[in-house]
Amino acid sequence: MKFRKKCIVITGATSGIGLEALRAFAQTGATIIIGARDDDRARAIACEIMAVTRAIVRVLPLDLRSLDSVRAF
């Protein structure tokens, strides 16, 4: 499946099913935005994914426990 010219937002992409979804979508050609609490870990994962795929992965801070963080996202 190809998702060129599409943008996918993933939360929880630093572990578990979110990480697996990130890996799968990275193969589709979509631009991926990761919303994550742990910025350092998310950036490391994004760099790893971009090194092995041609995906464009961006990391934005997001803490789903905070409405201010959700609004800023």
C-alpha positions as CSV (number, residue, x, y, z in Angstrom):
1,M,0.0,0.0,0.0
2,K,1.3,3.4,-0.9
3,F,0.6,6.6,1.1
4,R,2.6,9.2,-0.8
5,K,1.4,12.7,-0.2
6,K,-0.3,11.5,3.0
7,C,0.5,12.5,6.5
8,I,0.0,10.0,9.4
9,V,0.0,11.0,13.0
10,I,1.0,8.3,15.5
11,T,0.9,8.6,19.3
12,G,2.7,6.1,21.5
13,A,5.3,5.4,18.8
14,T,8.1,4.8,21.2
15,S,7.0,1.3,22.2
16,G,4.5,-1.5,21.6
17,I,1.9,-1.3,18.9
18,G,2.6,2.3,18.2
19,L,6.2,1.5,17.4
20,E,5.1,-1.4,15.1
21,A,2.6,0.9,13.4
22,L,5.5,3.4,12.8
23,R,7.6,0.7,11.3
24,A,4.8,-0.4,9.0
25,F,3.8,3.1,7.9
26,A,7.4,4.0,7.3
27,Q,7.4,1.6,4.4
28,T,4.5,3.3,2.6
29,G,6.1,6.6,1.6
30,A,3.9,8.7,3.9
31,T,5.1,11.5,6.0
32,I,4.9,10.5,9.7
33,I,4.4,12.7,12.7
34,I,5.1,11.2,16.1
35,G,3.5,12.7,19.1
36,A,5.5,11.6,22.2
37,R,6.1,12.5,25.8
38,D,9.7,11.2,25.7
39,D,11.2,13.5,23.1
40,D,14.7,12.1,23.3
41,R,13.5,8.5,22.8
42,A,11.1,9.5,20.0
43,R,13.9,11.4,18.2
44,A,16.2,8.4,18.5
45,I,13.5,6.1,17.0
46,A,12.8,8.5,14.3
47,C,16.4,8.7,13.3
48,E,16.6,4.9,13.3
49,I,13.5,4.6,11.1
50,M,14.8,7.2,8.7
51,A,18.2,5.5,8.4
52,V,16.6,2.2,7.2
53,T,13.7,3.6,5.1
54,R,13.1,6.6,3.0
55,A,10.4,7.8,5.3
56,I,10.1,11.4,6.6
57,V,9.5,11.3,10.3
58,R,8.9,14.3,12.5
59,V,8.7,14.4,16.3
60,L,6.5,16.8,18.2
61,P,6.0,16.9,22.0
62,L,2.7,15.5,23.2
63,D,1.6,14.5,26.6
64,L,-2.0,13.1,26.3
65,R,-2.5,13.7,30.1
66,S,-2.3,17.4,29.5
67,L,-4.9,19.4,27.6
68,D,-2.4,22.2,27.2
69,S,0.0,19.8,25.5
70,V,-2.8,18.4,23.2
71,R,-3.9,21.9,22.2
72,A,-0.3,22.9,21.4
73,F,0.2,19.8,19.3
